[in-house]
Amino acid sequence: MARKSAEVRREEILAATVEEIEATGLRTLRVADVAERLGLSASLVIYHFATKEALVAAAFDHAGRNDLDHARNLAAGTGSARERLSEVIGWYMPAGSTRSWKIWIDGWSAGLFDEDLKSTFSALDRDWKTILADLIVEGIGSGEVASRGDEAGAQSADGFAEACATRILAYLDGLAVQLLFNSDSVSQEKLRAWVGEFLTSELD
């Protein structure tokens, strides 16, 4: 049997780490458990990732990049800018992504005390904002989005789009927390309705 390349092995380890985080959480994550999922030795995992902390940061980056790749495909698809923006936001929402929001909330908490993990999340956040902002700018150009600058008209389309993208992501992140911890009062149906209302207030 041919040996797997280092790149393929790394990808397998990262995917298994994400699965383990999703199943048990970061607090109890062990390198040995990740290795066991793949039938490997813990030393081989450490060979590819020098520390548990480096493994965790790389695993979140791996999961985030996969979601971003899908979002970019949606953004580059057919339909109006506003329609594609809605598709990307639908993918980001708690019910849209293939990844459980549990791992992201778990990771955000850990990132408060881990600079590498914090940097990973900051980079992912910037990329999400760029995708949304580019679609908003496109929508402004086509007349689908109303750019509301200040009274002097000094705010550029880019500046408005970046601020709007930041507010949208902050709103979605907050709703994800509410959905996970207050599911009795925040249903998927309510969430979709609230997001629709929020986008109307931001973009019209």
C-alpha positions as CSV (number, residue, x, y, z in Angstrom):
1,M,0.0,0.0,0.0
2,A,1.4,3.4,-1.0
3,R,2.2,5.7,1.9
4,K,0.0,8.8,2.1
5,S,1.7,12.2,1.4
6,A,2.3,14.5,4.3
7,E,-0.3,16.9,2.9
8,V,-3.0,14.3,2.7
9,R,-2.2,13.0,6.2
10,R,-2.3,16.6,7.6
11,E,-5.7,17.1,6.0
12,E,-7.0,13.9,7.5
13,I,-5.7,14.9,11.0
14,L,-7.3,18.3,10.7
15,A,-10.7,16.9,9.7
16,A,-10.5,14.4,12.5
17,T,-9.7,17.1,15.0
18,V,-12.7,19.2,13.9
19,E,-14.9,16.1,14.4
20,E,-13.4,15.5,17.8
21,I,-14.0,19.1,18.9
22,E,-17.6,18.9,17.6
23,A,-18.2,15.7,19.5
24,T,-16.5,16.4,22.9
25,G,-15.5,20.1,22.9
26,L,-12.1,21.8,23.3
27,R,-12.0,21.4,27.1
28,T,-11.5,17.6,27.0
29,L,-9.7,17.4,23.6
30,R,-6.7,15.1,23.6
31,V,-4.3,14.4,20.8
32,A,-4.6,10.7,21.6
33,D,-8.3,10.9,20.8
34,V,-7.7,12.5,17.5
35,A,-5.1,9.9,16.7
36,E,-7.5,7.1,17.7
37,R,-10.1,8.3,15.2
38,L,-7.6,7.7,12.4
39,G,-5.9,4.6,13.8
40,L,-2.6,6.5,14.2
41,S,-0.2,7.1,17.0
42,A,-0.3,10.3,19.0
43,S,3.4,10.8,18.2
44,L,2.5,10.9,14.4
45,V,0.0,13.7,15.0
46,I,2.6,15.6,17.0
47,Y,5.0,15.0,14.2
48,H,2.7,17.0,11.9
49,F,1.6,19.6,14.5
50,A,4.2,20.3,17.2
51,T,1.7,21.1,19.9
52,K,-1.9,20.5,20.7
53,E,-2.4,24.3,20.5
54,A,-1.0,24.4,17.0
55,L,-3.2,21.5,16.0
56,V,-6.3,23.2,17.3
57,A,-5.5,26.5,15.5
58,A,-4.9,24.7,12.3
59,A,-8.1,22.6,12.6
60,F,-10.2,25.7,13.0
61,D,-8.5,27.3,10.1
62,H,-9.2,24.2,8.0
63,A,-12.9,24.2,8.9
64,G,-13.2,27.9,8.3
65,R,-11.5,27.8,5.0
66,N,-13.8,25.1,3.8
67,D,-16.8,27.2,4.7
68,L,-15.2,30.2,3.0
69,D,-14.6,28.3,-0.2
70,H,-18.2,27.4,-0.4
71,A,-19.2,31.0,0.4
72,R,-17.0,32.3,-2.4
73,N,-18.6,29.9,-4.8
74,L,-22.0,31.2,-3.9
75,A,-20.8,34.8,-4.2
76,A,-19.5,34.1,-7.7
77,G,-22.6,32.3,-8.8
78,T,-25.6,33.5,-10.9
79,G,-28.3,35.9,-9.9
80,S,-28.3,39.5,-8.7
81,A,-25.8,40.8,-6.1
82,R,-28.6,40.9,-3.6
83,E,-29.6,37.3,-4.3
84,R,-26.1,36.0,-4.0
85,L,-25.6,38.0,-0.8
86,S,-28.7,36.3,0.7
87,E,-27.3,32.9,-0.3
88,V,-24.0,33.6,1.4
89,I,-25.7,34.8,4.5
90,G,-28.0,31.8,4.4
91,W,-24.9,29.6,4.4
92,Y,-23.3,31.5,7.3
93,M,-26.5,31.3,9.4
94,P,-26.6,28.5,12.1
95,A,-29.0,26.4,9.9
96,G,-27.0,26.9,6.8
97,S,-23.4,25.9,7.5
98,T,-22.3,22.2,7.5
99,R,-20.3,23.0,10.6
100,S,-21.9,22.9,14.0
101,W,-21.9,26.4,15.7
102,K,-20.9,24.7,18.9
103,I,-17.3,24.4,17.6
104,W,-17.1,28.1,16.7
105,I,-18.5,29.3,20.0
106,D,-16.1,26.9,21.8
107,G,-13.3,28.2,19.7
108,W,-14.1,31.9,20.3
109,S,-14.0,31.3,24.0
110,A,-10.6,29.6,23.8
111,G,-9.3,32.3,21.6
112,L,-9.6,34.8,24.4
113,F,-6.6,33.1,26.0
114,D,-4.7,31.8,23.0
115,E,-3.1,34.3,20.6
116,D,-2.6,31.9,17.8
117,L,-6.3,30.9,17.9
118,K,-7.4,34.5,18.2
119,S,-5.3,35.3,15.1
120,T,-6.9,32.4,13.2
121,F,-10.4,33.7,14.0
122,S,-9.5,37.3,13.1
123,A,-8.3,36.2,9.7
124,L,-11.4,34.1,9.0
125,D,-13.6,37.0,10.1
126,R,-11.8,39.4,7.7
127,D,-12.3,37.1,4.8
128,W,-16.0,36.7,5.6
129,K,-16.4,40.5,5.8
130,T,-14.6,40.9,2.4
131,I,-17.0,38.5,0.7
132,L,-20.1,40.3,2.1
133,A,-18.6,43.8,1.5
134,D,-17.7,43.0,-2.1
135,L,-21.3,41.9,-2.8
136,I,-22.7,44.9,-1.1
137,V,-20.5,47.2,-3.2
138,E,-21.7,45.4,-6.3
139,G,-25.3,45.8,-5.1
140,I,-24.7,49.5,-4.6
141,G,-23.4,49.8,-8.2
142,S,-26.5,48.0,-9.6
143,G,-28.9,50.0,-7.5
144,E,-30.0,46.9,-5.4
145,V,-28.5,48.3,-2.2
146,A,-28.9,51.8,-0.9
147,S,-25.6,53.3,0.3
148,R,-26.4,55.7,3.2
149,G,-23.4,57.9,3.7
150,D,-23.2,60.7,6.3
151,E,-24.9,64.0,5.7
152,A,-21.9,65.4,3.7
153,G,-21.9,62.3,1.6
154,A,-18.3,61.6,2.6
155,Q,-18.7,57.9,3.3
156,S,-17.5,55.8,0.3
157,A,-19.3,52.8,-0.9
158,D,-16.4,50.7,0.3
159,G,-16.6,52.2,3.8
160,F,-20.4,51.7,4.0
161,A,-20.1,48.1,2.7
162,E,-17.4,47.2,5.3
163,A,-19.4,48.7,8.2
164,C,-22.5,46.9,6.9
165,A,-20.7,43.6,6.6
166,T,-19.4,43.9,10.1
167,R,-22.9,44.6,11.5
168,I,-24.4,41.7,9.6
169,L,-21.8,39.2,10.9
170,A,-22.1,40.5,14.5
171,Y,-25.9,40.1,14.3
172,L,-25.6,36.6,12.9
173,D,-23.0,35.6,15.5
174,G,-25.3,36.9,18.3
175,L,-28.3,35.0,17.0
176,A,-26.3,31.8,16.8
177,V,-25.5,32.1,20.5
178,Q,-29.2,32.7,21.3
179,L,-30.3,29.8,19.1
180,L,-27.9,27.4,20.9
181,F,-28.7,28.6,24.5
182,N,-32.3,29.7,24.2
183,S,-33.7,27.4,21.6
184,D,-37.1,27.3,23.4
185,S,-37.6,31.0,22.6
186,V,-35.5,31.4,19.4
187,S,-36.6,29.0,16.7
188,Q,-35.1,28.6,13.2
189,E,-38.3,30.3,11.8
190,K,-37.9,33.3,14.1
191,L,-34.2,33.5,13.3
192,R,-34.8,33.6,9.5
193,A,-37.5,36.3,9.9
194,W,-35.3,38.4,12.1
195,V,-32.4,38.1,9.7
196,G,-34.7,39.1,6.8
197,E,-35.9,42.2,8.7
198,F,-32.4,43.1,9.7
199,L,-31.1,42.9,6.1
200,T,-33.9,45.1,4.9
201,S,-33.0,47.7,7.5
202,E,-29.4,47.6,6.5
203,L,-29.6,47.4,2.7
204,D,-32.8,49.3,1.7
